[in-house]
Amino acid sequence: MRKSIETLKNIWKIEDLRQRILITILFVAIYRFGSYVVLPGINPAMLTQLHKQTSEGLLALLNMFSGGAFSNASIFALGIMPYISASIVIQLLAIAVPYFQKIQREGESGRRKINQYTRILTIAILIFQAPSYLINLKMQAGPSLNASLDWTFFIITSTIILAAGSMFILWLGERITDKGIGNGISFIILIGIIARLPQSLFQEVVSRLSSPGAGGIVMFLLEIVFLLFVIAGAILLVQGVRKIPVQYAKRIVGNKQYGGARQYIPLKVNAANVMPIIFAQAIMFIPITLVGFSNAATASGIVRAFVDHTSFWYNFVFAILIIVFTYFYTAITINPNQMAEDMKRNNGFIPGIKPGKNTAEYIDAIMSRITLPGSIFLAIIAIFPAFAGVFGVKAEFAQFFGGTSLLILVGVVLDTLQQVESHLLMRHYDGLLNSGRIKGRSGNVAAY
């Protein structure tokens, strides 16, 4: 306790860190406030049916990502997921289309062009999703609409408001990245998830204590213990690395000697971090967008299976997509050829492996071996909520037993704490832990 108080005092003493934390809190408060600002012409007291619709199924997951804004008919109802979907499409184009490949190689100017295309595509997705959401709103919460409203005018104006709301969230995320603590987009998603935790926890406690045969407080405590085990597994997955030894040859420049020391390349077991789950989740939202939010409950056949996040086929396809995206994102994040060239340029080599092409092939083979178990474990954690539901855990609380919510929560919290610790250590203060340093998701892949 004393160590924690001392750490908080040290954090407050660092002016730059204090300002970043306060700015982050301010932007988060703006985001949460906007989640309760209802669209013009909507009576929030008449949204009972919409709340009921978003209490289970895939819409409950979508509502969680928006921090409850979806069920509140808020100006932020569509959240940040359209931007995530647009990012997936642009990254896929950067692999398949020569024009986008050329842009990626242009450095900073290319990155700005990619961001511009991503925003344009985000707006296009929003223009498609917003009317679908509004039609669903009319069907589920028709009495909440002002009777004097012209429906066509309402659709046009509300589409503009919803699109502007999502783009404003994106702007907030970028400002958090630039002036606050942590990755802003991930932090926005994290806040939306955490906002649903107290209510979900309370509902689970009430359910276990009030329902006959639900197991009572003992069953609830077992759930918490199991949840802690899953969190520990998620932390190990986020932090796990495989170290490759690199020997540096001695070289003399003038009167000084360089090299000769052995270092390590830390290849992460889950180099793609939580991005495969976010990408896969965005893909799994496509069916419900295509059939329309209002038609999700009445869908049949294969469509029904893909709008029910507890069904076998939904979780099977979800797991396969996570494994595929893990390999895809690892491939575009880590370049073995570049690592081998950098090593060779600095007179480094892996003992027993020839520099150059052989080194690149060796690194690529190691990455393939550690990515497979990492991707499978990532997929297993992602589909844990479906298994939790089988054992009677309520759908809202089950989302915290794995899936996107848990891994985003663990990853973003570790990244944020790592940034805070870096500020402390730079000013010669003690870190957040008594021994060792916090390892986040990010970090330089090559130690050389």
N, C-alpha and C positions, 0 to 999 in steps of 0.2 A: 504493500500500500504506500509506504514511504517512498519507494522507488518511483511509483506511478506519479505521485504528487510532484516529486522533484523533476521528472521528465516533462510534466505539463508546464511547470515554471520555466524550464529551459526553452520549451517551444515558444512560450509567450515572450521571452526575452529577445528572440531573433525577429527583428522587425519585418524582414522580407517574408519569412515563413508565417508570421502572424497575419500579415496583410493577405497572403494567399489563402489562408484558411478562412478568414473573414469574408473575402470575396467569394469563395466557394460556397459558404453558408448563405450569402446573400442571393447568389444565382439559384441555389437549390430552393430557397424560400420563394423566389419568383416563380420557379417551375411548379412547386406544389400549390401556390396560390392560383396559378392559371389552370390547374387541374380541376378547380371547383368553379371556374367562371363558365357559366352555362351559355350555350348558343342563344343569340337573340330570338325571342319568340317562343322559348321553351319554359314550361313551368316545372322546376325541379321536383316539386312535391308529387308530380304525377308520373314519375319514372320507375314505379315499382316493378312493372313488367320487364323493363329493360334490365333492372338489377337482377331479377330472377333469371333472365336469359343468360346473363354473363356470370352466373354463379357456378356453372359447370360446363364441361366440354371444352372445346378449343377456344371458344370466346372468352372463357374464364382466364385462359393463358394469355390471350391478347389483352384482356383487361388488366392483368397483372403487369405486363410490360409497360402499359400506359399509366401505371400507378393509380388505377381506378377512374381515370379520365374518360375511358370508353363508356363505362356504365353511367357516368355523370352527365353525358351529352355535352362534354366540355369543349372549349375551343382547342384543347390539346388532345382530343379524343383519339386521333390516329397515331399519335406518338412519334417515335423515332424509327419505327420498323420500315416505313417506306424508303427512308434513306439507306438502311441496311440492305434492303432488297436491291436498290439501285447500285450500291457498291458491289454486290455480288455480280450483277450483270456486267458492270464495267470491268471488273477483274477477269471475268471469263472472256470478254472481248479482247482484253490485253494479252491473253494467251493465244486466241484463235485468229485475230484480225491483224494483219501487218501494220495498218495505219496506227492502231493503238499501241502496238509493240514499238513502233518508231517514236511515238510520243513519250512512252515510258523511259526511253533512253536519252531524253533531252534534259534530264536533270530537274532543277527547280522549276523551270518554265514548263516542262512536260507535266510535272506534278500539279501545277496550277490549272493546266488545260484539263487534266483528268478530273480534278475536283469540280471544275466548271461543268463538264459533261455529266458528272454524277448528280450535281444539283438540278440540271435540266431534266434528267431522267426521273429524279425524285418528284419534281413537280408534275411530270406526266403521270406517274403512278398515283400521286395524290388526286389528280383530276379524275382518275378512274375510280379510286377507292372511296372518295368523299361522297358522291351520289349514292353509291351502294350502301354506305353507312347511313345516309339520310333516309333512304327508302326503308331500311330496316327500322330506323328510329320511328318513322311514321306508323309502321305496322305494329311495333311493340309498345309504343308510347303515344299513340294517336291523340288521346285526350290531353296530353301535355302541350300540344301545339295550340297556339292562339288561333281561334276560329276565324278571325278576320285576316289571317295571313294568306297571301297569294302563294300557292304551292310552288309555281315556277320561279317566282322571285325569291322564295325561301331557299330553293335548291341552289340557285346561282350564287346568292350572297353567302350562304353557309358553306358552299364548296370553297369559295375564296377565303373565308375565315378559317376553315379547317386546314387548308393548304398553307396559309400564312402562319397558323399556329404551329404546325410541324416544322416549318422552316425556321421559326423563331426558336424552337427547342434545339434545332441544329446549331443555330447561332450561339445559344447559351452554352451548348456543349463545347464549341470551339473557344469561347471565352474562358471557360473553366480550364481547358487545356493550356491556353496561353497565360492566363493570369492567376489561375487557382492551383489546386493540387490534384494530380491524377489525370487520367485520360477522360476528357469531358463527356464524350458519347457514352462510354462504358459507365461513367459515374451517373449519368442521367438514367440509364437502364437500371442501375443498382438502386437508386433512390425510389424508382417506381416499384421495384420488388420489395424493398424493405418496408415501404408504406403499407403493404398488404399483410405483413407478418403479424403485427399485434392482433388484428381482427381475426386472422386465420388461427392463431394460437388460442385465442379466447373461445372461438367456435369449437375447436377440437376438445378443449377442456370441458366445455358445457356438454358436448356430445357424449364424451366418455362417462361423465358423472350422472347425466340425466337419463340415458337410454339403458333399459334393462339388458343385461347380457353383453354390454359394451366393454366390460373389463374394469371400469372405474379408474381410480387414480393409479393403480398398479400398471395397467395397460398403457396409460399415458406416460408414466415414467420409463417404461420399456421403449416406447416410441422415441423419447428424448435421448436415451442411451444409444439406440440404433442410429439416430440422426447424428450424434456426435461421432460415431464410427465412420459414417459416410463422409462427414466433413473432414475427418482426419485423412481418409482415402483421397479426397479431392485435393487436399493440401499437398500430399505426397505426389500426386499426379502433376500438379502445377510446378512443384519444385524439383522433381526428379531429373537427374542429369547423368550422362555417361561421359566420363573424361577420357580423352585420347592424349597420350603423352607426346609431346613435341620436343625434340632435341635441337638446340641452336648451335651451329658451328662457331668456333672462335674466329674472330677477325680483328686485326689490329689496324687502327686508323691513327696515324701520327704516333704519339706515345701512349695511346689509350687502347685497352683491349675490350672488345665487345663480344657478347654472346657466350656460348659455352654452358648456359644454364638450361635445365629442363623445365618446361611449362606444360600446361594442359589446355586442350580445346574442350570446353564443356558443351557437349551436344545434348540438348534437352530431350527427354523422353516424349514430351508433348510440346514440340517447338511451335505448333500452331496455336497454342494456348486455348482460349475459349471460342475463337473465331469459327471453327468448324460447326460447333453447336448453334451459334448465332446464324450462320449461313443456312444450315439445315433447317432450323426453325423457320426462317424466313421463307424457304421453299415450301415447307409444310403448311404455311398460311395461304398459299396460292389457291388450293381447292375451295376454301371457304370464301375467298375473295371472288372467284369465278362464279360460284353458285349463288353468291349473295349472302350477306349475313342473315337476312330474314328467312332464307330457304334452308339454312343449315339443319334445323331441327326436323324438317320434313324430307330431307334428302334420303335416297335409298341406294342399295347396292354398294358398289365400290366407292362412290362419293361419300356415302354415310360412314364407311370405314375410315376414310381419310379426314373427316371432320370430327371424329371421336378420338381424342388423344389417349384413350385407354384401350383401344382395339388392338388386336394382334398386328394387322397389316400396317396400321399407322406407326407403331413402334418398330416393326421390322424395317420398313422403308426409312424411318427416321435414323435408325442405327446404321444402316448401309450408307446413307448420305453423310453421316458424321465420319465414318471411316474413309469414304472417298474424299471428302473435303479436307480431312486431316492430311492425307497424302498430297492433295492439291496445294493446300496452303503452305505445307512444309517445303514443297518443291519451289514455290515462288518466293519463299522467305530465305531459304538457305541455298547458297550456290557453291557446291563442292569445288567446281573449277576455279572460282574466284579465291576460295580459301586456300587451295593448293598453290595458286599463283602467288598469293600474298606470302605464304609460308616460304616458298622458294626464293622470293625476292629478299626476304629477311634472313636467308641462310638457315632456314629451319627445315626439319624433315621428321617424319614419323619413323622411329627405329624399326628396321626390317622392311621398310616400304620405300621404293624409289621415288624421288621427287617428280612433280609434274603429273602426268596422266594417271600413273599408278596410284598416287596419293589421292587424287580426285575420286577415282573408282573405289578406293578403300573407304573414304569418308562417306561416299554415297551408299555403299553396302552397309556400313554401320548404321547410317540414318534409316535405311529401309528396315533393318532388323529391330531397331528400338521404336520405330514409328508404329509398326503393326501392333504389338501389345499395348502401346500407349493409346492408339486409336480405339482398340477393342474395349479397353478399360474406360475410356471416355464415353463410348457408346453405352456401356453398361450403366454407368452413373446417370447418363442422360435419360434412360428409360426406367430408372428406379421409381419415379412417381406412379407409374402404372402398377408396379408390384405392391407399392404401399397402399394403393386403392383396393387391391384384392384383400388385404388384411383389415379393411374397415376404416382406414384413415380417410378423413374427409378430403374432398378434392382440393380445396384451397390450401390446406396444410400439407397435403401430399406433394405439392409442387416444390417444397423445400427439402424433400428427401433426395433430391438429385436434379437432373435436367439442367436446363439453361439457367434457372434461377440460382441454384446452389453454386455452380461453377463460376458464374459471373460474380456472385457475392464474394466467394473465396478469392478469386483472381484479382478483382478490383480492390478489395480491402488490402491484400498483400502488396499490390503495386503502390497504393496510396501510402501505406505505412513505410514502404521502402523509400519513397520520396521524402517523407518526413524525417526518417532516420538519416538520409544523405545530408539534409540540411543541418541536422544536429552534429553529425561527424565533421562536416566542413568547418563548423565553428568550434571544433574541439570539445564538444559536449559528449556525454555518454550516449550510446544508442538506446533503442527501445527495449532490447533484451540484455540480460545480465551476461550471457555468453553467446558469441556468434552474432551474425547479422541476419536481418530478415531478407529472404530470397523471394523476389516477386516473379511475375510471369516474364517480364521483359529483361533485357540485358544483352550485352554484346555476345554474339555467338562465338566469335573467335577471340581467344585470350591473347593471341599474338598481336 
